[in-house]
Amino acid sequence: MNYIPRNLEKVVLQAAQEYPVVLVTGPRQVGKTTMLQKLMAGTDRSYVSLDDWNERNLAKTDPELFLQLHQPPVLIDEVQYAPELFTYIKIYVDKNRRMGDFWLTGSQVFKLMRGIQESLAGRAAVLSLTSLSQAEIGGGTAEPFTVDWDALLVRSRERKKADVKDIFARIFKGSMPAVVSEQNSSHSIFYSSYLATYVERDVRELSGLVDSLKFLRFITSVAARCGQMLNIADIAGDADINQKQAKDWLGILETLGLIFYLHPYSNNLLKRLVKTPKLYFYDTGLVCYLTKWSSAETLESGAMNGVILENYVVSEIMKTYLNSGREPFLCYYRDKDAKEIDLVLEHDGVLNPIEIKKSANPGSELVKVFHLLDKASTPCAEGAVICMKPELSVIDRNNFIVPVWVI
């Protein structure tokens, strides 16, 4: 398998100079361990995985002895299996105060964060690695996406151009390293195995016994509603489970780093806003597998092409921030009259409204909804329509047309 360099690598190395502990979280099979092992090659850092039952048992029952046997500098893989280690890592860090001593990986975000907040606050840099980004696959700037004309020009010069067919081929294929590198040439076999081997197993570990058929119906229903406002009742009905179970399983999918939410824009000056989040997947290949699209061509002409394109764009923008080690401030706007702005980016003290369309010729009427933010307490700046137009261009002095391939 050919290694694809990750944009987070520089962030990890910088964090290791500033913090005693560096924790990289993210879903299984996105390349956390591979990336860190590449970075530690040729150093004296050792490696231990808590996927090994013997190592896991020792870490849980005698964490002090575990750390004596695996002394820093060390990479501890899947550390969520032994939260007992955190207290002893804290003791070691406070005594020695060497930067970068502990590199940790984990696949269960919230469980890890509890341990970090309780034991390692101020001692650990917490970074997120997702599946591959468009920039990592095709090359180009790793800077976070902004609605700034000069920055967009730089991106457009560095990115590889892609037409509608190319974009939907990317969306359908997905962004998991094993699929992108063609280690697993069959899209359906990879995702089928991924669900059975990793996702269902982790759900069982986090919630106990799981009816596999109901869980498959559940996650399929969630995928069918990507890019839409969360409706727990409908998801529960599709899977024949109660709403509490649906909420619990959604929490687990978020914990495993498979889904994320865009929360609605909130402002005291704008009273009539909805409060329901929208749901997205980090990897559109998994969405396409679950919703049973057989090819990129059928997806492109199918009923879900718009929402899956939106999911792709939002997740790619999210990745540009996570891969830079920065917190993304993304939301969407919707009021009780159903007037909506697909994405609102808060950056440098201003709001940037963004619409996402499959059209190659978006009209200027699309930016009229941007005035909905005029009464917001945060100033509204330039807006963008992200679409299938082949070239970067302007609508007017305040609004730009941004091809999907530029993000």
C-alpha positions as CSV (number, residue, x, y, z in Angstrom):
1,M,0.0,0.0,0.0
2,N,1.5,3.3,-1.1
3,Y,1.6,5.8,1.8
4,I,-0.2,9.1,1.1
5,P,1.4,11.9,3.2
6,R,-1.0,13.5,5.7
7,N,-1.4,17.2,6.2
8,L,-1.6,16.7,9.9
9,E,2.0,15.5,10.0
10,K,3.5,18.9,10.5
11,V,1.0,19.7,13.2
12,V,1.9,16.5,15.1
13,L,5.6,17.3,15.0
14,Q,5.0,20.9,16.2
15,A,2.7,19.7,19.0
16,A,5.4,17.2,20.1
17,Q,7.7,20.1,20.7
18,E,5.1,21.9,22.8
19,Y,3.3,19.2,24.8
20,P,4.4,16.1,26.7
21,V,1.5,14.1,25.3
22,V,0.1,14.1,21.7
23,L,-3.2,12.3,21.2
24,V,-4.4,11.6,17.7
25,T,-8.1,10.6,17.5
26,G,-10.1,9.4,14.6
27,P,-12.1,6.5,13.1
28,R,-10.6,3.1,12.6
29,Q,-8.6,2.6,9.4
30,V,-8.0,6.3,8.6
31,G,-4.3,5.9,9.1
32,K,-3.5,7.2,12.6
33,T,-1.0,4.5,13.4
34,T,0.5,4.5,9.9
35,M,1.1,8.3,10.0
36,L,2.7,8.2,13.5
37,Q,4.9,5.2,12.7
38,K,6.1,7.1,9.6
39,L,7.0,10.1,11.8
40,M,8.8,8.0,14.4
41,A,10.9,6.0,11.8
42,G,14.6,6.2,12.6
43,T,14.0,7.4,16.2
44,D,14.2,5.5,19.5
45,R,10.4,5.7,20.1
46,S,8.9,2.3,20.8
47,Y,5.4,1.1,19.9
48,V,2.8,-0.9,21.7
49,S,-0.9,-1.6,20.8
50,L,-3.7,-2.2,23.2
51,D,-5.4,-4.2,20.5
52,D,-3.1,-6.9,21.9
53,W,-5.1,-8.5,24.8
54,N,-2.1,-9.2,26.9
55,E,-0.9,-5.6,26.7
56,R,-4.4,-4.3,27.3
57,N,-4.8,-6.4,30.4
58,L,-1.5,-5.3,31.8
59,A,-2.3,-1.6,31.1
60,K,-5.7,-2.0,32.9
61,T,-4.6,-4.0,35.9
62,D,-1.1,-2.7,36.5
63,P,-0.6,0.6,34.6
64,E,2.5,1.5,36.6
65,L,4.2,-1.7,35.5
66,F,3.0,-1.2,31.9
67,L,4.8,2.1,31.7
68,Q,7.9,0.7,33.3
69,L,8.0,-1.9,30.5
70,H,7.1,0.7,27.8
71,Q,9.1,3.7,28.7
72,P,8.9,6.9,26.8
73,P,9.4,8.0,24.2
74,V,6.5,5.6,23.2
75,L,3.6,5.4,20.9
76,I,0.6,3.7,22.6
77,D,-2.1,2.6,20.1
78,E,-5.8,2.4,20.9
79,V,-5.3,3.9,24.3
80,Q,-9.1,4.2,24.9
81,Y,-9.0,0.5,26.0
82,A,-7.1,1.4,29.1
83,P,-8.2,4.8,30.5
84,E,-6.4,3.6,33.7
85,L,-3.2,4.7,32.1
86,F,-4.0,8.4,32.1
87,T,-3.4,9.0,35.8
88,Y,0.0,7.3,35.6
89,I,0.9,9.2,32.4
90,K,0.1,12.4,34.3
91,I,2.4,11.3,37.2
92,Y,5.2,10.5,34.7
93,V,4.7,13.8,32.8
94,D,4.7,15.9,35.9
95,K,7.9,14.3,37.2
96,N,9.9,14.4,33.9
97,R,8.4,17.3,31.9
98,R,9.8,16.2,28.5
99,M,8.0,17.3,25.4
100,G,6.6,14.6,23.1
101,D,7.2,11.7,25.5
102,F,3.9,10.1,24.8
103,W,2.2,9.7,21.4
104,L,-1.3,8.2,21.8
105,T,-3.9,7.1,19.3
106,G,-7.6,6.3,19.9
107,S,-10.8,5.5,18.1
108,Q,-13.4,6.6,20.6
109,V,-13.3,10.4,20.9
110,F,-15.6,11.2,23.9
111,K,-14.3,8.4,26.0
112,L,-10.7,9.6,25.4
113,M,-11.7,13.2,26.0
114,R,-13.0,12.4,29.5
115,G,-9.7,10.9,30.4
116,I,-7.7,13.8,29.0
117,Q,-9.9,16.5,30.7
118,E,-9.7,14.7,34.1
119,S,-6.0,13.7,34.1
120,L,-4.0,15.4,31.3
121,A,-5.6,18.9,31.0
122,G,-2.9,21.3,29.8
123,R,-0.4,18.4,29.2
124,A,-1.8,17.0,26.0
125,A,-2.4,18.3,22.4
126,V,-5.5,16.6,21.0
127,L,-5.6,16.3,17.2
128,S,-8.2,14.7,14.9
129,L,-7.4,12.6,11.8
130,T,-10.2,11.9,9.4
131,S,-10.2,9.9,6.2
132,L,-8.2,11.5,3.4
133,S,-9.0,15.0,2.2
134,Q,-9.2,16.2,-1.4
135,A,-6.0,18.1,-0.9
136,E,-4.1,15.0,0.4
137,I,-5.3,12.8,-2.5
138,G,-4.7,15.4,-5.3
139,G,-2.2,17.8,-3.8
140,G,-2.3,21.5,-3.1
141,T,-2.4,23.8,-0.1
142,A,-3.2,22.4,3.3
143,E,-4.5,25.7,4.6
144,P,-8.1,25.9,6.0
145,F,-10.7,26.9,3.5
146,T,-11.7,30.6,3.7
147,V,-13.9,32.8,1.5
148,D,-11.1,35.1,0.6
149,W,-10.4,35.9,-3.0
150,D,-6.6,35.8,-2.8
151,A,-6.6,32.6,-0.9
152,L,-9.1,31.1,-3.3
153,L,-6.8,32.1,-6.2
154,V,-3.9,30.2,-4.6
155,R,-6.1,27.1,-4.1
156,S,-7.2,27.2,-7.7
157,R,-3.6,27.3,-9.0
158,E,-2.5,24.4,-6.8
159,R,-5.5,22.1,-7.1
160,K,-6.0,19.6,-9.9
161,K,-9.1,20.6,-12.0
162,A,-12.0,18.1,-11.9
163,D,-15.3,18.0,-13.9
164,V,-18.7,16.7,-12.7
165,K,-17.8,13.1,-13.5
166,D,-14.5,13.4,-11.6
167,I,-16.2,14.9,-8.5
168,F,-18.8,12.2,-8.3
169,A,-16.2,9.5,-8.9
170,R,-14.4,10.9,-5.8
171,I,-17.6,11.0,-3.8
172,F,-18.6,7.5,-4.7
173,K,-15.2,6.0,-4.1
174,G,-14.8,7.6,-0.7
175,S,-11.7,8.7,1.1
176,M,-10.5,5.8,3.2
177,P,-6.8,5.2,2.6
178,A,-7.2,1.5,1.7
179,V,-9.8,2.4,-1.0
180,V,-8.0,5.5,-2.4
181,S,-4.6,3.6,-2.6
182,E,-6.5,0.7,-4.3
183,Q,-5.3,-1.8,-1.8
184,N,-8.9,-2.8,-1.7
185,S,-10.1,-2.6,-5.3
186,S,-13.7,-3.6,-4.5
187,H,-15.6,-0.6,-3.0
188,S,-18.4,-2.8,-1.7
189,I,-16.2,-5.5,-0.2
190,F,-14.2,-3.0,1.7
191,Y,-17.2,-1.2,3.2
192,S,-19.0,-4.4,4.0
193,S,-15.9,-5.7,5.8
194,Y,-15.4,-2.3,7.5
195,L,-18.9,-2.3,9.0
196,A,-18.7,-5.9,10.2
197,T,-15.2,-5.9,11.4
198,Y,-14.9,-2.5,13.0
199,V,-18.1,-0.5,13.4
200,E,-20.4,-3.3,14.7
201,R,-17.6,-4.6,17.0
202,D,-17.1,-1.1,18.5
203,V,-20.8,-0.5,18.9
204,R,-21.0,-3.8,20.8
205,E,-18.1,-2.8,23.1
206,L,-19.8,0.6,23.8
207,S,-23.4,-0.5,24.2
208,G,-23.5,-4.2,24.8
209,L,-25.5,-6.7,22.7
210,V,-26.4,-5.4,19.3
211,D,-29.0,-6.8,16.8
212,S,-26.8,-6.7,13.6
213,L,-29.8,-6.4,11.3
214,K,-31.4,-3.5,13.2
215,F,-28.1,-1.8,13.4
216,L,-27.6,-2.1,9.7
217,R,-31.1,-0.6,9.1
218,F,-30.3,2.1,11.6
219,I,-27.0,3.2,10.0
220,T,-28.5,2.9,6.5
221,S,-31.3,5.3,7.6
222,V,-28.8,7.7,9.0
223,A,-26.8,7.7,5.7
224,A,-30.0,8.2,3.7
225,R,-30.5,11.4,5.8
226,C,-27.0,12.9,5.4
227,G,-27.1,16.6,4.8
228,Q,-30.5,16.9,6.4
229,M,-31.9,18.1,9.7
230,L,-31.8,15.4,12.3
231,N,-35.1,13.5,12.7
232,I,-34.6,10.9,15.4
233,A,-38.2,9.6,15.2
234,D,-37.9,8.8,11.5
235,I,-34.5,7.1,12.0
236,A,-35.9,5.0,14.9
237,G,-38.9,4.0,12.8
238,D,-36.8,2.8,9.9
239,A,-34.7,0.6,12.2
240,D,-37.6,-0.6,14.3
241,I,-36.0,0.7,17.5
242,N,-37.1,3.2,20.1
243,Q,-35.9,6.8,20.0
244,K,-33.6,6.3,23.0
245,Q,-31.8,3.5,21.3
246,A,-31.5,5.7,18.1
247,K,-30.0,8.5,20.2
248,D,-27.6,6.2,21.9
249,W,-26.4,4.7,18.6
250,L,-26.1,8.2,17.0
251,G,-23.9,9.1,20.0
252,I,-21.7,6.1,19.3
253,L,-21.4,6.9,15.6
254,E,-20.2,10.4,16.6
255,T,-17.9,8.9,19.3
256,L,-16.4,6.6,16.6
257,G,-15.7,9.7,14.4
258,L,-18.0,8.5,11.6
259,I,-20.5,11.4,11.7
260,F,-20.6,15.0,12.8
261,Y,-23.2,17.7,13.2
262,L,-23.6,21.2,11.9
263,H,-25.5,23.2,14.5
264,P,-27.8,26.0,13.4
265,Y,-26.6,29.6,13.7
266,S,-27.7,31.1,16.9
267,N,-28.0,34.8,17.7
268,N,-30.1,36.8,20.2
269,L,-30.9,39.4,17.5
270,L,-32.4,36.7,15.2
271,K,-35.3,35.2,17.1
272,R,-37.0,32.8,14.7
273,L,-34.2,30.3,14.1
274,V,-34.5,26.5,14.2
275,K,-32.5,24.6,16.8
276,T,-32.1,21.2,15.1
277,P,-28.7,20.2,13.8
278,K,-27.9,18.7,10.4
279,L,-26.0,15.4,10.2
280,Y,-23.1,14.6,7.9
281,F,-20.6,11.7,7.4
282,Y,-16.9,12.3,7.1
283,D,-16.6,9.7,4.3
284,T,-19.1,9.8,1.4
285,G,-17.9,6.3,0.2
286,L,-19.6,4.8,3.3
287,V,-22.8,6.8,2.5
288,C,-22.9,5.6,-1.1
289,Y,-22.3,2.0,0.0
290,L,-25.1,2.2,2.7
291,T,-27.6,3.9,0.3
292,K,-26.8,1.2,-2.3
293,W,-25.6,3.3,-5.2
294,S,-23.9,1.0,-7.7
295,S,-21.7,3.5,-9.5
296,A,-20.6,7.1,-9.7
297,E,-22.7,7.5,-12.8
298,T,-26.0,6.4,-11.2
299,L,-25.2,8.6,-8.2
300,E,-24.6,11.6,-10.3
301,S,-28.0,11.3,-12.0
302,G,-29.8,10.0,-8.9
303,A,-32.2,11.6,-6.4
304,M,-29.6,11.9,-3.7
305,N,-26.9,13.7,-5.8
306,G,-27.5,17.1,-4.2
307,V,-27.4,16.1,-0.5
308,I,-24.4,13.7,-1.0
309,L,-22.6,16.5,-2.9
310,E,-23.4,18.9,0.0
311,N,-22.1,16.2,2.5
312,Y,-18.9,16.0,0.5
313,V,-18.3,19.7,0.4
314,V,-19.1,20.3,4.1
315,S,-16.9,17.4,5.1
316,E,-14.0,18.5,2.9
317,I,-14.1,22.0,4.4
318,M,-14.3,20.5,7.9
319,K,-11.2,18.4,7.1
320,T,-9.2,21.5,6.0
321,Y,-9.5,22.8,9.6
322,L,-9.0,19.5,11.4
323,N,-5.9,18.8,9.3
324,S,-4.4,22.1,10.3
325,G,-5.0,21.4,14.0
326,R,-7.6,24.2,14.2
327,E,-11.1,24.2,15.5
328,P,-13.7,24.6,12.7
329,F,-16.5,27.1,13.4
330,L,-19.1,25.9,10.9
331,C,-22.8,26.1,11.2
332,Y,-25.9,26.5,9.0
333,Y,-28.7,29.0,8.9
334,R,-32.4,28.2,8.9
335,D,-35.3,30.1,10.2
336,K,-38.9,29.1,10.9
337,D,-40.0,30.2,7.4
338,A,-37.7,27.5,6.0
339,K,-35.2,30.0,4.6
340,E,-31.8,28.4,4.7
341,I,-28.1,29.0,4.0
342,D,-26.3,25.7,3.5
343,L,-23.2,26.7,5.4
344,V,-22.0,29.6,7.5
345,L,-18.3,29.9,8.2
346,E,-17.2,32.1,11.1
347,H,-13.7,33.3,10.6
348,D,-11.6,36.2,11.8
349,G,-14.6,37.9,13.3
350,V,-16.9,37.8,10.3
351,L,-19.5,35.4,8.9
352,N,-19.1,33.9,5.4
353,P,-22.4,32.5,4.0
354,I,-22.0,29.6,1.5
355,E,-24.5,27.9,-0.8
356,I,-23.7,24.5,-2.3
357,K,-25.2,23.5,-5.7
358,K,-24.8,20.9,-8.3
359,S,-25.3,23.5,-11.0
360,A,-22.5,24.5,-13.4
361,N,-24.3,27.9,-14.0
362,P,-25.6,29.2,-10.7
363,G,-27.5,32.4,-10.9
364,S,-27.1,35.5,-8.9
365,E,-30.4,34.9,-7.2
366,L,-28.8,32.2,-5.0
367,V,-26.9,34.8,-3.0
368,K,-30.1,36.7,-2.1
369,V,-30.6,34.5,1.0
370,F,-27.3,35.8,2.3
371,H,-29.1,39.0,3.5
372,L,-30.7,36.9,6.2
373,L,-27.5,37.4,8.2
374,D,-27.6,41.2,8.0
375,K,-29.1,41.4,11.5
376,A,-26.6,39.1,13.0
377,S,-24.4,40.6,15.7
378,T,-21.3,39.3,13.9
379,P,-20.7,41.2,10.6
380,C,-21.4,39.3,7.4
381,A,-18.6,39.4,4.9
382,E,-18.0,37.8,1.5
383,G,-20.2,34.9,0.4
384,A,-19.7,32.0,-2.0
385,V,-21.6,29.5,-4.1
386,I,-19.7,26.2,-4.3
387,C,-20.8,24.5,-7.4
388,M,-19.8,22.6,-10.6
389,K,-18.7,25.6,-12.6
390,P,-15.2,24.8,-14.0
391,E,-13.5,28.1,-13.1
392,L,-13.3,30.4,-10.1
393,S,-15.2,33.6,-10.8
394,V,-17.3,36.4,-9.2
395,I,-21.0,37.0,-9.0
396,D,-20.5,40.5,-7.7
397,R,-18.0,42.4,-5.6
398,N,-19.0,40.5,-2.4
399,N,-19.8,37.0,-3.7
400,F,-17.8,34.4,-5.5
401,I,-18.4,31.2,-7.5
402,V,-16.1,28.5,-6.2
403,P,-15.7,25.2,-8.1
404,V,-15.9,22.1,-5.9
405,W,-12.4,21.1,-7.0
406,V,-11.0,24.2,-5.4
407,I,-12.0,23.4,-1.8
